[in-house]
């Protein structure tokens, strides 16, 4: 049983509960820009970090025009951005998603979409085939498959969620899409065991994903905001033999639009959608400031978990 988070932790952006200097991360370069297309989703998962569901619209659908504003800023300011990621919710529920992808890819940027590969994607198969035909491997689809064993996957994603997700993954594979898969580490298995299990699944269905490549199959740590985790201090970089440049916010930001908001805002990363402390302005220029690692997810997912949503 995990212990509850000490309420004195993660309160001050500069100092930890023990009075030590909190670690910060400077933006090395904006290599990846994420767009959260909206929190609405066709599933209600057991432990979704962003609480996506068919009813949660706390983050509204972004529009094509709003996405283009940020693409224009990247071009105007000659930012070193190479990858544009789309997450949700379920991105393929956003009515502008294929137009957004075309806008990104037509500018010479790469695109990555995180999806459960279920009914919303199935409705857009013809449009997606056209994008793949036009842009090839510059479009990557990352399918969320929480575990290689159907009952365990469905414990998290809900009954009857396995077959349509696998069907979507197989369709993408057979139609030549560049694929990644995202799994979870919630079972307590070793990483080797998880990768071996996924490898057997991919082989059985001729899915061309190398399960032992940590980019092609990402295994994400669980994120529980109320679980007690250490605060990250400036001393931790030396203790853990890590660099601030290794952390996701050193190279990425995320754009969201809050329900009833007049315009989108830029956040420090993909994981902290609801915490106003991590809003960094409405433009990418404003969002270039350093990020204080003042949230449990900074420790559990990024620094100690060693994970990143970007590839």
Phi, psi and omega in degrees: 000131181277151180275154182285152181295133175296121184295346178280346182278156172056041179252315183262130182291345185246337186227139178280175179298334179271002180084012179270160181287123181288143178289145172234161181232123176278150175284107179294313178188141179281085182277326183230131172243125179260144169243124170273113188284355182134150185272355176296139182214154177281351179240158169238098185278157185296316183227073177267122185298336183251004174060036179295148179192173176295350182245344185276105177244032179300328169252120184283165173298127168288152177255163176302317181299322180292319177297318181297329177301317180285326175296322176297321179295319177301314181291315183297317183267006178051048179289152185277024183292130179244332187237133174245121180255146176237125179226178181212218015042195175253109185304328184283002170274342180288125185295344180260008192299315183290326175293322176299314180298318179296321179297320179292308186291327180292343178268004179088007177270154173275154181231143178228129179240129176264126187211157171271358173064024184262215189303318180302321176291319182302325180293340185248021186300319182294319178295322179290323176298322179295320177295318179296321180296324184279323191239352174058226187284001174285350175251120178246136176249122177254115185265131177277113176229102194294332180204157180282346181261121187306313181298326180289318175304316184285341172300324181272316190264345179106160181299144177063024178266343185287306188301313179293329177292315179295321177300317179295319178296317179295319178299315179299317180296314184290341180256016168078017177286144172288126191237142161235164176229143177244119175248183183231158182256025190283352184274347183084003177290159173291157178299321179299317180297317179297314182293322177296319179296316177294322180300318179296320178297313182296320179296317182298331184246014178054045178263118188278063176237125178281105185293345180261005173265118186293348174270316181291324171238103177270130178248105188271139173290156177287146180241113179237105188297340181262002178277138182288125177224158179291150170278148183264119180255171177298332179289339184296330181302315178289319181297317184270356182057046178234164178242148173304333179293345180281344188273146188305321184286358172285342184222010186212157171217166178227139178259133176224161172233115181286149179306131179070007178282151180286331184207164177290165173229161179255130180252163182295325181198181184284343191268346192241055190290333188252355184269111184296343179294342184254013169283134188238011179122183182259351180238162177292327178298316178296330185274009182277000181290159176298156181249128174277130182279071190247044179210146178305327181294331177302323180277306190290325183265309191272302188281305182279324179283340177065025185257162176207141177284338181275161179256000000 
